[in-house]
Amino acid sequence: MYTFIVILILIVCVLLALVVLVQNSKGGGLAANFSAPTQVLGARQSADFIEKATWWLAGILVALCLAATISISVSRSGAADPMKTEVTAPSDYSPVQQSEAPVATPVAE
């Protein structure tokens, strides 16, 4: 399920990047190609469509990111928490290693 959501996120990201690149901050963009007032996609209609598409794709991206986070937490809830597991050492293990060399003491002056 998580992989499917990640693939959808990537598709939405590419679409969002394309829609943003089509926009022009100075009012041109896709609307500049359709300057005749009698056309269906006039200057104002294409700007409205692109703006709505940007908002919809951004909302879908946020929803998919939340869904991915929820799917990760649901899949991990059944597994054991790694912070709560106990580690047992073998019976012959000694945490303090005895060394043969004496410990050097600092010389006080």
N, C-alpha and C positions, 0 to 999 in steps of 0.2 A: 504494500500500500504506500509506503514511504517513497519508494522509487517512482511510482506512478505520479505522486504529488510533485516530486522534484522535477520530473520531465515536464509536467504542466507549468511549473514555475519558470523553467527555462524558456518554454514557448511564449508565455506571457511577457517575459522580460524582453525577448527579441521583438515581439509585436509592439511593446511599449516604446522601445528604442526607435523603431521605425516611425511610429506615430509622432514621437517628439521631434525626430529629424525632419519630418514633413512640415512641421509648423515653422512659421517665420515670426520672430518677435516683433517685427515692424509692420505686421499686417499683410505681408505678401504671402509667401508659401504657396500652397496649393491653390489658394484663391486667386493668385495673380494670373494663372493660366486661364481662368474662366472669367474674363472681365466683361463679357457681354451681359447686359441686364436681363435678357430674355431666356437665358439658359437655366436649367433646373438646378445645377450646382453653381449658383452665383457666389459672389464673394462672401456674403454673410452665412449662407447655408453650409458651405464647406468648413468655415471656421467653427461654426456651432458643432458640426459633426465631429471634427477633429478634437475639439475640446471635450466633448462628451465621451469620445473614445478614450482619451487620455485618462479622464476621471474613472471610467469604468474599468480600464485595464489596471490602474493603480489600486482600485478597490479589490479587484480580483486577486492581484498580487499579494495584498495584505491578508486576505482571507486564506489564500493557499499557504502562506508562510505560517499563519496560526494553525492551520490544519496539519502542516508538517510537524510543528512543535507538539501538538496534541498526539499525533500518531507515534512520535518517538516516546513520549512519556507513557502512553498506554502500553507500548510494546515492552518497555523496561519495567513496568510495574509488576509483571509476573516474575521477573528474574530477581535473584537475590541481590540485595544491595551490597556492593563491594566494600563499603565502609563498615558494614556490620558483620562481616565474616571473620571468623577467628582463624588465626594461623597457628598450627600446632607444630612445635619443633620435635625432631626425633629425640628419643630418650638418651642417646649417647652424645648429644650436642651440648657443648658448654659455651655460654655466651662470652665468657672471659677467656681469652687465649693466654696461656702462660708462655712467656718468652724466656729464653736462656740468657739474654744479654741484660745487664743491670741498667736501670734507668739513670740517665745522666742528670746530675743535680747542678743547678747554676751556681757559679762562684760569686760570692758576695764580696764586693770591694770596699 
